[in-house]
Amino acid sequence: MFENKDNSTTNIENLGEFGLIDHLTKNFKIKQKSTVKGVGDDAAVISCDSKKEMVVTTDLLLEGVHFDLSYVPLKHLGYKAVVVNLSDVYAMNAEPSQITVSVAVSNRFPVEALEELYAGIQAAAKIYNIDLVGGDTTSSTTGLLISITALGTVNKGDAVYRSGAKENDLLVVTGDLGAAYMGLQVLEREKEVFKVNPNSQPDLEPYSYLVERQLKPEARKDIPALLKELGVKPTAMIDISDGLSSEILHICNNSKVGCNLYEDKIPLDPQVISACEEFNLDSTTIALSGGEDYELLFTINTEDFPKIKANPHLTVIGHITDEKEGVHLISRADSKIPLIARGWNALKNKD
């Protein structure tokens, strides 16, 4: 029987997702020699043999928390549910190979609806060349719940963790940031318009890139192969699911380093900039805190800069400093602002 000796309670929201994970798992000790990396990275790493290691990651998506079916098609949801897991595998510098899919569903969903969901899962499996190898189904009283576990492999010694960044390393990001969050803002706005006037038809054409980044994101499967071709191995890497600021802080905390991020280097698509102006939002704030971009953020040795210079897929946005210097955003006005994790918190009380 568990006892709470002082009868005090702690609000889950105060800890946040990663604080809660750390709190609940801090007393678990690694006992198996095959466990190379446990809790605390994008994926766990398990030794298979003398040449290969397996990576394992899992994500849980809950209706009303992670997605809204009033504007998210089930096929897109199935596709996205797979992609968000594969992104974690690529963030370990690994190649995904299998997934398991577990679904809890209420009786308001007919079989045809689940067929749509699995059509999206199948589409992602085909594009990313992975196998569906198992899972579970059960009933739910609170809507739809999807849990996917992704497995992959990496050559022994080639896995990249969050903990390898060193002082003077360059901070690099793939693609552009903020589009997925702005796509969500557009969809939420159109939902409110529809509530007032069900006959209205939204014109999403001006926001096509933003909406696609929200409803049908892609994992950066091209990046590990590109870096290998360029002869570059990141010193640390993470995928951007909760916002750039949160992911930078994860790397810095795990690597025991500081960082300077330059505001004017953050890559933004023109649609993001124009949508931010329309919604009266600051584009830097959106890039830092929006999340769901599923780009890769990594650090490299300065000697590797000539190899990535001018590559259209990669942007150097900062550099790693000594831990004592802290983690800062260097603004366009050359102000030094402490970087705070304001990314999305699934455990935050919505009331």
C-alpha positions in Angstrom: 0.0 0.0 0.0 1.4 3.4 -1.0 1.3 6.1 1.7 1.5 9.9 1.4 2.9 10.7 4.9 2.1 14.4 5.0 -1.1 14.2 3.0 0.1 17.0 0.7 -0.6 16.9 -3.1 1.2 18.3 -6.1 -0.6 19.6 -9.1 0.5 17.7 -12.2 0.3 20.9 -14.3 3.1 22.4 -12.1 5.5 19.7 -13.2 4.6 19.7 -16.9 5.0 16.6 -19.2 8.8 16.2 -19.0 9.0 17.1 -15.3 6.3 14.5 -14.6 8.2 11.8 -16.5 11.4 12.7 -14.7 9.6 12.6 -11.3 7.9 9.3 -11.9 10.9 7.5 -13.4 13.8 8.9 -11.2 13.9 5.8 -9.0 14.0 3.3 -11.8 17.6 1.9 -12.2 18.9 0.2 -15.4 19.3 -3.5 -14.7 19.7 -5.0 -18.2 23.1 -4.8 -20.0 21.2 -4.6 -23.3 19.7 -1.2 -22.2 22.0 1.4 -23.8 19.7 4.4 -23.2 16.6 4.5 -21.1 14.2 7.4 -20.3 15.2 10.9 -21.2 15.8 11.1 -25.0 13.7 11.0 -28.2 13.8 7.2 -28.0 15.3 4.4 -25.9 18.3 2.5 -27.3 18.7 -1.3 -26.9 21.6 -3.4 -27.9 20.8 -6.1 -30.5 24.1 -7.6 -31.4 27.7 -6.5 -32.0 26.8 -4.3 -35.0 23.2 -3.0 -34.4 21.2 -1.2 -31.8 17.4 -0.9 -31.7 15.6 2.3 -30.9 12.1 2.4 -29.4 9.7 5.3 -29.0 6.0 5.7 -28.2 3.4 8.5 -28.3 -0.2 8.8 -27.1 -2.7 11.0 -28.9 -6.0 11.7 -27.2 -9.1 13.3 -28.8 -9.9 16.7 -27.3 -6.3 17.1 -26.1 -4.1 16.4 -29.1 -6.6 16.7 -32.0 -10.0 18.0 -32.8 -12.1 15.8 -35.2 -14.3 18.7 -36.2 -11.5 19.7 -38.7 -9.0 16.8 -38.6 -9.9 14.1 -41.2 -9.4 10.6 -39.8 -7.1 9.6 -42.7 -4.8 12.6 -41.9 -4.9 11.8 -38.2 -3.7 8.2 -38.9 -0.9 9.5 -41.1 0.2 12.1 -38.5 0.1 9.7 -35.6 2.7 7.6 -37.4 4.8 10.5 -38.5 5.2 12.0 -35.0 6.7 8.7 -33.8 9.0 8.3 -36.8 10.3 11.8 -36.2 11.7 10.6 -32.9 13.4 7.7 -34.6 15.1 10.0 -37.1 16.1 12.3 -34.2 18.2 9.4 -32.9 20.0 9.2 -36.3 18.2 5.8 -36.8 16.1 4.2 -39.5 12.5 3.2 -38.6 11.4 -0.3 -39.5 8.2 -1.3 -37.6 5.3 0.2 -35.7 2.5 -1.2 -33.4 -0.8 0.6 -33.3 -3.2 0.6 -30.3 -6.6 2.3 -30.5 -9.3 2.9 -28.0 -12.6 4.0 -29.6 -16.1 4.9 -28.5 -19.3 3.4 -30.1 -19.9 6.7 -32.0 -17.4 5.6 -34.5 -18.6 3.1 -37.2 -16.2 0.6 -38.8 -15.9 2.8 -41.8 -14.4 5.6 -39.7 -11.7 3.3 -38.4 -11.0 2.2 -41.9 -10.3 5.8 -42.8 -7.9 6.1 -39.8 -6.0 2.9 -40.8 -5.9 4.1 -44.4 -3.8 7.0 -43.2 -1.6 4.7 -41.1 -1.1 2.5 -44.2 -0.2 5.5 -46.4 2.5 6.5 -43.9 3.7 3.0 -43.6 4.1 2.8 -47.4 5.9 6.2 -47.8 8.3 5.5 -44.9 8.8 1.9 -45.7 7.8 0.4 -42.3 5.7 -2.6 -41.3 2.7 -2.7 -39.0 3.5 -5.6 -36.7 0.9 -5.5 -33.9 -1.2 -3.5 -31.5 -4.4 -3.6 -29.5 -8.0 -2.3 -29.7 -10.4 -1.6 -26.8 -13.4 0.5 -26.1 -13.4 4.1 -24.8 -15.9 6.3 -23.0 -14.1 9.5 -23.8 -13.6 9.5 -27.6 -10.7 8.3 -29.7 -7.3 7.5 -28.4 -4.3 6.3 -30.5 -1.0 5.0 -29.2 1.8 4.1 -31.6 5.1 2.6 -30.8 7.9 2.9 -33.4 11.0 0.7 -33.7 14.1 1.3 -35.7 17.7 0.4 -36.0 21.0 2.2 -36.0 24.6 1.0 -36.3 26.3 0.6 -33.0 27.9 3.9 -32.0 26.0 5.9 -34.5 23.0 6.9 -32.3 22.9 10.6 -31.6 21.6 11.7 -28.1 20.5 15.0 -26.7 23.6 15.0 -24.4 26.5 15.4 -26.8 26.6 19.1 -27.5 29.9 20.8 -26.7 30.9 24.4 -26.2 31.4 26.2 -29.6 29.3 23.7 -31.5 26.9 25.2 -34.0 23.2 25.0 -33.6 21.4 23.9 -36.8 17.8 23.4 -37.7 16.1 21.8 -40.7 13.3 23.4 -42.8 11.3 26.3 -41.4 9.4 26.8 -38.1 6.0 28.0 -36.9 3.9 26.9 -39.8 2.1 24.0 -38.0 1.0 26.3 -35.2 -0.3 28.9 -37.5 -2.1 26.2 -39.5 -3.8 25.3 -36.2 -4.8 29.0 -35.6 -6.4 29.1 -39.1 -8.4 25.9 -38.5 -9.5 27.0 -35.1 -10.7 30.3 -36.5 -12.7 28.6 -39.3 -14.2 26.3 -36.7 -15.6 29.3 -34.8 -16.9 30.8 -38.0 -18.6 27.6 -38.9 -20.3 27.5 -35.4 -21.8 30.9 -36.2 -22.7 30.2 -39.8 -22.8 26.4 -40.7 -23.3 27.4 -44.4 -20.0 29.2 -44.7 -17.3 27.5 -46.7 -13.7 28.3 -45.6 -11.2 29.5 -48.2 -8.0 27.8 -47.0 -6.1 28.3 -50.3 -4.0 31.3 -48.9 -3.0 29.1 -46.0 -2.4 25.9 -47.8 1.2 25.4 -46.6 0.2 26.2 -43.0 -2.8 23.8 -43.0 -0.8 21.0 -44.6 2.0 21.4 -41.9 -0.6 21.0 -39.2 -2.8 18.2 -40.7 -0.2 16.2 -42.6 3.3 16.8 -41.3 6.3 14.9 -42.6 9.2 13.4 -40.6 12.6 14.4 -41.9 13.7 11.0 -43.2 16.0 12.7 -45.6 18.2 14.4 -43.0 20.2 11.4 -41.5 21.0 10.3 -45.1 21.9 13.8 -46.1 24.3 14.3 -43.1 25.9 10.9 -43.8 26.4 11.9 -47.4 28.0 15.2 -46.3 30.2 13.4 -43.8 28.7 15.2 -40.8 27.7 13.4 -37.6 25.7 15.7 -35.2 27.0 15.9 -31.6 23.4 16.2 -30.3 20.0 16.0 -31.9 16.3 16.3 -31.1 13.0 16.7 -33.0 11.0 19.9 -32.7 7.6 18.8 -31.4 7.0 21.2 -28.5 8.6 24.4 -29.9 12.2 25.5 -30.6 12.8 27.0 -27.2 11.8 23.8 -25.3 14.0 21.6 -27.6 17.0 23.9 -27.2 16.6 23.7 -23.5 16.4 19.9 -23.6 19.7 19.8 -25.4 21.3 22.3 -23.1 20.1 20.6 -19.9 21.1 17.2 -21.1 24.5 18.3 -22.4 25.2 20.7 -19.5 25.9 23.6 -21.8 24.5 27.1 -22.6 23.4 28.5 -26.0 23.0 31.7 -27.9 20.1 31.6 -30.4 19.9 34.4 -33.0 16.5 35.7 -33.7 17.3 36.9 -37.2 18.6 33.4 -38.2 15.3 31.6 -37.4 13.9 30.3 -40.7 10.3 31.4 -41.4 8.2 30.7 -44.4 6.5 33.8 -46.0 3.1 32.3 -45.2 4.0 32.2 -41.5 5.1 35.8 -41.5 1.9 37.0 -43.3 -0.4 34.9 -41.1 1.3 36.2 -37.9 0.7 39.7 -39.1 -3.0 38.8 -39.9 -3.5 37.2 -36.4 -1.4 40.0 -34.7 1.1 37.4 -33.4 4.9 37.8 -33.1 6.5 35.3 -35.5 9.5 34.8 -33.3 7.3 33.8 -30.4 5.4 31.4 -32.7 8.7 29.8 -33.9 9.9 29.5 -30.3 6.8 28.1 -28.7 4.4 26.8 -31.4 5.5 23.2 -31.8 4.5 20.4 -34.1 7.0 21.3 -36.8 8.7 17.9 -36.6 11.9 19.4 -38.0 15.2 18.3 -36.6 17.4 20.5 -34.3 21.0 19.4 -33.9 24.5 20.6 -33.0 27.7 20.1 -35.1 31.4 20.7 -34.6 32.5 24.0 -36.1 34.9 22.2 -38.4 31.9 20.7 -40.2 30.4 24.1 -41.1 31.9 24.2 -44.6 30.1 20.9 -45.3 26.6 22.2 -44.6 27.2 25.8 -45.6 24.6 27.0 -48.2 22.6 23.8 -48.0 19.0 24.8 -48.6 17.7 22.2 -46.0 19.8 23.5 -43.1 20.1 26.7 -41.2 22.7 27.7 -38.6 20.7 29.6 -35.9 23.1 29.8 -33.0 26.0 28.3 -31.1 26.7 26.4 -27.9 28.3 28.3 -25.0 29.6 27.4 -21.5 26.8 26.3 -19.1 27.5 29.2 -16.8 26.5 31.7 -19.6 23.0 30.3 -19.7 20.6 30.0 -22.7 19.7 33.2 -24.5 17.9 34.6 -27.5 19.9 37.3 -29.2 17.3 39.7 -30.6 17.4 41.6 -33.8 18.1 44.7 -31.6 21.1 42.8 -30.1 19.5 42.3 -26.7 20.2 39.2 -24.8 17.0 37.6 -23.5 16.9 34.5 -21.3 15.2 31.6 -23.2 12.3 30.1 -21.4 10.4 26.9 -22.4 6.9 28.1 -23.3 6.0 25.2 -25.6 2.7 23.4 -25.5 1.9 21.5 -22.3 -0.6 18.7 -22.7 -1.0 18.5 -18.9 -2.0 22.1 -18.5 -5.5 22.7 -17.0 -7.7 24.0 -19.7 -10.4 25.3 -17.3 
